[in-house]
Amino acid sequence: MSEQAVLGESRPGRGWPRAAALLGVVLATSTSVVQPAVLIAVPLLVLLGAHGLRGVGPVAGVVLAGVVVALGSRDGIWYAERAWAVLLGGGFLALTMAAPAWSLSSRALGAVAGATAVAAVILAVRTDAWASIDSAISVGVRASSEQALSTLSTLSGEGPSPEMSRAMEQLAATQAAVFPAMIGIASMAALGVAWWVRTRLVGEGDQGLAPLREFRFNDHLVWLLIGGLLLLFVQVGDAFARLGSNALVFMAALYMLRGAAVFVFLSGGLSLLGYVLMLVGLIVAAPVFMSMAVLIGVGDTWLDLRSRVRGLTA
């Protein structure tokens, strides 16, 4: 079932906590090489430019342009991340103009899919470019991991244990392998932040982001999750296994969020304390909570739990 909910259909209240949560997702899922600010600033600049940069727009445009130009060193990744952000912002703007009734999640997902398709075509032609980007990302992630170990050693006054070193090396290797999926997740969240800031700057209120309880996406995307599992376990080559693992990570993140949305809907909403307790639970028993959320999200694909509850209470 495709999502056609109007983006503004959110109950009155403060919208900034939703934007802050999405910003947290951007910071958590961006690799150490990619600049989170660029993922937000470029699409926001595109959206404000389409609106005409009236009011505070010119000042915001100058600030955003300065952020885009100033951050990072002028290497291959500098150009690649800005090219990706332009594709992302342009795709999101095109979908916003062509299908304004689509929800934010639908447009963001479509923009990520479109940018991925264009990038895949370019990188298929320039295989050396993909090798350079992949290598640079891997080197950057490993350097960040080594820096984290060094910082821990300085704070503790002693070197890291062999077990911790191996765990950090494994984590860095995993992050390097699935960085396309992580950037995809960060990009969707960045578009949400950019859209919220845009609605504030152009005077359209504080409700650019719908509440978590309404989050959903096209049910047919479950086949992308299934395809990722098949590619990962069929063992048809390292390239296909990596493609499968990235598809699996990306869709698992979306289904985890969908599962959380179902839980919040069925519980009637959570207070600030409830969200704090949920966060603590994620920290203490992350694998259990995340697995449960993914299972609930996948189950909602076939059961459509929220529509069933609405039908019973109507």
C-alpha positions, 0 to 999 in steps of 0.5 A: 500500500503506497503512502499518500498521506498529506505531510501536514497531517500532524496534531498540534504541538511542537515539531522541533523534537521530531527534527531533533530526533532526525538530526540525531539519526543523521549524526549517528548514521553518517560515516566519519568521512561524510559531513552531516551538515552537507547532507542537510545544507544542500537539499535545504539550499535547493528547497529555499532556492525553489521558494525564491529566497524571500524574507530570511532566505537570502541570509540563510542561503549565504550561510548554507552556501558557506557551509557547503563550500567550507567544510572538508578538504578538497579531495574526491570525497568532498566532490562526491558528497556534494554531488550526492547531496545535489542529486538528493535535493534535486530529486526531493524537490522534483517529487515535492513539485510532482507529487505534493500529496505524498508524505515526507517519508515517501518523497525522501525514500524516492529521492534516495532511490533516484539519487542511488540510481543515477549514482549507480549509472555514473559509477558503473561507467567510472569504475575507478571512481567507485574504487576511489570512494570505497577506499577513501571511506574505508580509510576514513572509518578505520582512522576514526576507529583508531582515533577513538581507541587513542582517546579512550587510552588517553582517558583511561591512562592505559592501552586498550585491551586486545578484545576491545581492539578487535571489536573496534576493528570489526566494527570499522570493517562493518561500517566500511562495508555497509556505508552506502546503506548508512548514507541512505539512512542518513540522507532520508533523515537529513531531508526530514531536517531540511524540510522542517527548517524550510517550513519554519523559514518560509513561515509555514509553521512548525508542523512540517514533520508528521508524528512518528505514529504515522510513519509507514512506506510502500509495502512492496519494499518488503521484497527489497528486504527479502532480496537482500537476505537472499543475496547475503545467504546464497553466496554468489560472490562478494559483490552480491553479498555486499549488495545484499547486506546493504539492502538488508541494513537499509530496509531493517532500519526502515522496518525498525522505525515502522515497528516503533511507529506501530508500538507508539500508535497502539500504546496511545502515544508516549510521554517524554519519560516513555521515550527516555525509557525506550532510549535506555532500553535501546542502550541496555538491550539494543539487539532485543529491542531492535529485533522486536521493532523490525519484526513488528514493522515487517508484520505490519506490512501484511497485517496493517495493524493501525488500520485494523485498530482504526476500523475497530474503534471507528 
